Structures are given as C-alpha cells and as structure tokens.
C-alpha cells in the first residue's frame, strides 16, 4: 500500500510510450508471486485480511491509462491465491483466516476447494470488475490452481481475453503445455539462479518458435502462440545491470517476432521513484528501434 500511494500512472505510461514497437504491457494484479496481496481492492479479501488489498485501485488506473494510450493489457496473477498453496508457511494467520472463510462458505477447505474458491471468489471479482480492460491473463504457478475453471471465469468476463498458464518445467523448447486451455505459451526461461537467461541454455526457446507453424505450437490439435517472457536484468524485477548485448537481443527478438511469435521483457521497477529502471528503458528503446528497422527491411525485401 505504501508503494502504491506513490504510483505515478502518467509517468509509467509515458515511459512505455517512449519505447518503440511495444503493443502490450504485462503487469501485476497480485502483488508479486505470492497470492496473499493485490494491487486493487477486493470486497471479500480486504475484510478477511485487512491490509492485503489497497484502497486505491492501482491496477484499474494503470489498465485504463494503458488502453487509452493504445496498449493491450495483460494481467499477472499468482495462482496459489490467499491460501498460498506454493509459498505458504504453517501457522500464517492470514492463510488460516482465509481458509476458515472458505470453509464457512463452501463447507470444506481441502486443496480442491481452496482452488475453486480462488477462481470463483478472487479471480471472478477482478475479472468481472475489469471486463475488457484486461486483454489477457498470465497465471503463475498454475499447477496450484484449477486451470479449466480459471479459464472459464476469465473468458466469461471477457470472451476475447487470451490466457497463459505457467505450471513450471521452465527452460528448453517452448511447448503448448495446457491444451486446450492456453492461448499463448507462458514463455518462462530457465531459472535465473542458474545464470543469465541470455545464455545459450535459453536458445532452444527461440529455435522452437522458429520451427512453429506461423508462430503457433500445436498439442492435441490446439494452437498456442509461441511467447517468450524474459528478464532483461540479472533477476526478475531487479538487478542493476542488463544481461543482454544489443546485438543478441535484436537477433533473438527478430527471429521470434519474424516467425510470428511474441516477446515480453521483464523490466525492473523502482518503487521509491515510481518509474521503470532507467538503464533498462534506454536499452529497450535502442533494441526496439533496431528491430523495427530490421523488420521493415525484411518486409521491403519480400
């Protein structure tokens, strides 16, 4: 809540507008990979666990401003939910209060019921509130959720919304992991603890999209758009240094985009200054300009 009070929506949107080639933005509705806190108020969770949700609807403000500026909005959500089925610790009072609320409403608090409550109570309220202000969803740690139910909930609110689910198994070639429930691949790289994601161990992600059918990967006859989601710096959301050279970033991105796939950068955000990482934004500007030139050249040759 403290950081959200400082959030300057106009400044952030202007920073994104300064980067050539950007058509969509992906940002958090859950406050990070833990499903306990959110960047918007929630009628139930705000009462069950005061402080878990802000009074300010920061997500809604950002989504509205980005769409008005011409960008599509992709929403990041931690699928573990307030029960924190992945990251939770025994004895956490917030988890216990939420699980008790679920038991009172549903008559049970087993894992399947907790997953059901996450989809029907947490996701449904947000999806219904924002409707077509959310063009797509990216669900992290999705093995801790009911994937078919989550998809039904978000598509009920916006039938055009696209959805991706990260169940883990990162690294190696890009695959359609959740047919028929995903519309694009989660694109998560090998773990950053193993070294920079710009290393050759991530190259199979690129070559698998190059080998796709016009950017789509098929499983059980169902397509999923090949998508890569890559940290620009040493760690997710942080790190002072960009771990890519301009030439490598332009090469890999051009190959993915030229094959019909999609590429998302994870760029650090400075809570204190309410701005994206300056070095990373400047790098993105240079890379974006070079890619636009490269793709334009390819079009002219064709």
N, C-alpha and C positions, 0 to 999 in steps of 0.2 A: 504493500500500500504506500509506503514511504517513497519508493521509486516512481510509482505511477502518478503520484501527485506532481512530480517534476516533468512528466512526459510532455514533450512539445510536439504535437502531431504535425503541425505545419513544417517544422524543421526536418523531421524524419522523411516526410513525403517529398520535400524539396531535394533532399539528398538522393533519394531513389530516382527522382526525375532527372537528376544530373548524370545518371549512368546510361550510356547508350544501349539500346537493344532489350531493355527489361520490359516484359509484358505482364508479369505477375509477381506477387510477393507472398512469401510464406512466413507467418509469424504466430506467436503463441496465444492460445486461449487458455490452456492450462499453463500455470507459471513454471515452466520447465518440465523436466521428465517425470517429476513427482505429481501424482494426481490429486494432491490434497488442496492445492491452491489454484486460483484462477485470476484472470485479468479483467473480469467482469463480474457484476453481482449475480447471485443465484438465489432464488426465492427460498429454497429449502436448505442448501448447504450453508448459506450465510447465517441461518438461525441455529442449525445443528452445531456448527463450528465457527463461532464469531471470529472474524479476522482472516478467514480462509479466502474471502472474496472482498474486493474493494467496493466502496460506494460508487466510485467513478467507473463508468463503462468504457474503459480504455480500449478494449478490443473493438467495440462498436464504433467509437470515434475514428480509430485507425481504418477500419474496414470501409466506412463511409467516405473518408477522405481519399483513400487509395482508389476506390472505384470512381469517384468523381474526377480523379486525375487520370483515369483511363487504364488502370491496372486491374487485373483479376486478383482475387484474394483467396489464398489457400490457408486453411486453419490448422495449426499444430495442436494435437491433443495427446495427453498421456493416458493410455487406455487402462492403466491399472486403477484409475479412479480414486475416490476418497478412502477406499479400503486399502489402497497401496499394496495391491497383490504382489507386486515385484519388490518394491523398496521398503515396505513397512516393517516396523520393529515391534516385537511383542511388548505390550504394556503402554503403547502410544494411546493416550486418552482421546485424541481426535479420531483415530481409527475406531476405537471402541464405541464412541458416541455415534459415529456414522453407522457402524454395523448394527448397533442397537436400534437405530431409527429404521434401518432396512428390515430388521426382524419384526418390528412392530407393524410395518406397512405390509410386508409380504408373508409374514408368518414363518420365516426361515432366514438364516444368514450363512448358508453353505456357499461355496465358491460360485456355483452356477447362479444362485440367487443374487449374489453380490454383482456378478457380471451383468445380469439382467437389470438390476437397479441402476447401474452406471449408465446403461444405454437408455433406459426409459425415464430416468429422473434427471441425470446430469446432462447427457448429450441432447436429449429431446428438448429440454427447455432452451438450451442455447440454439439448437438448430431451428426451432420454431420461431424464436425471437428474431434471429438474423435472416432467415429465409434465403433470398437470393443475394444477400450481402456477402454470403460465403459461396464462392465458386467451386471450391474443392476442399477436401479434408486430407490430413496426413496423420494417421494414428500410429503412435509409437508403442513398442512393446505389446503389439496387438494380440499375442498369444494369451494375454491376461484379460481378454475381452471376448464377448460373443460377436464375432465378426459378421455373420449374416444379419443379426438383429441390429447392430450398429449401422450397417449399410441401409437397411430398411428405414431406420429412423431418420437418417440424414437425407435420404432420397425422398422421403415423404414430405419433408420441409422444402426441399428444392430438387425436383426431379432431374435437373440438369447438372447437379453437383457431381464432380468426379471425386473418387476416393482411392487412397492408398493405405496399405497396412504393412507395417514393419514388424515381422514376427521374430526377427533375429536372423542368424545364418548369413551375416554380412560378409562381403568380400567375394571374390570370384566373379564369374559371369553374371550379368543381370538376368533374372528369370521372372516369369509370371508365376508368383508363389501362391496366389489366392483366387484361382478361377472358380466361379465367375464373379467374384465379389470386388476385385480391384479393377480400376480403370487405367491406372498407371503404376509403374513399379516404385517401391519405396526408395530404391537407389542408394541405400546406406552403404558407405565404404567399409573396408576392413577397420578394426578398432584403432583409434589414434594412439593408443598406448604402445602399439607395435611400430610406431614411426610415422613420418609424414604420409598423408594419404596421396600425395603426389608421386610416391614411389612406384616402381614397376608392378608391385603387387596389385595395384588398382587398375592396371591396363586392361585386364580381361573384361572389365565393366564396359570399357569403350568398344572393344572389338565385338562384344556380343550384340551391342546395339547396331554396329556396322553390319553385322550379319543378319539383322532382323528384316522383317518384311515391311519396308517403308516406315520403320521406327517402331513397329508393333511386334511384341513377342506373344506367341500363342501357347496355350496349355488347355487341353480338353476342348479345343476348338474355340476358345475365348481369347480375345486380344487384350493386351495391356501395353500401354505406351512405355517404351523404354526411357527411363528417367534416372539421372544421377544427382545425388544430393551430397555435395562435397564441402567440408570445412576449408575455408581459404587460409586460415592460420593454424597454429600448432594444435589447438584444441577446439572442441565445439564451443562456440560463443566467446572464445577468449584467446589470449596469446598475442604478444606484441608484434610478431613477425609473420608475413605472408610466406608460405612454404612452397609456393609455385614460382617458376620463372614465367615471364610474359609469354615467351615462345611456347612453352609446354602448355600453358593454359589455353592459348589461342589454338594450338594444334588439336588438343583433346576436345575442346568445346566445339570447334569447327567440324570435327569428324562426327561427333554425336548429333549436333544440330543438322548437319548436312545429310545425315542418314534418316532424318525425321524424328529424332528423339528430343528429349528436354534435359536441361541442366539447371540445377539450383545451387547457388553459393550460400554457404552459411558464413555470415559476416559478424564479427564481434559488435556488441552494443555497449556503449558507455552509459550506465545508469546515472552517474553523477552529472554528466553534461547533456544527457538526453540527446545523444547523437550516435551514429554508427562510427566504427573505428576509422579514423581519418586515413591512415595508410591503406587500409583495405578498400575504402571507397575510391581512392585515387587509382589503385591497381585495377579495380573493376572498370573504371572509366577508360583506361588505356586498352584493356583487353576487349571491352565492348566495342570500342571504335575500330580496333583491328579486325574483329570478327565481322562486323558489318561490312567493312571493306572487302574482306575475303569472300563472304557470301555473295556480295554484289558482283564481284569479279567472276565467280562461278556461274552466276545467272547470265551474265553477258556472254560468256563463252558458249553456253548452251543455246 
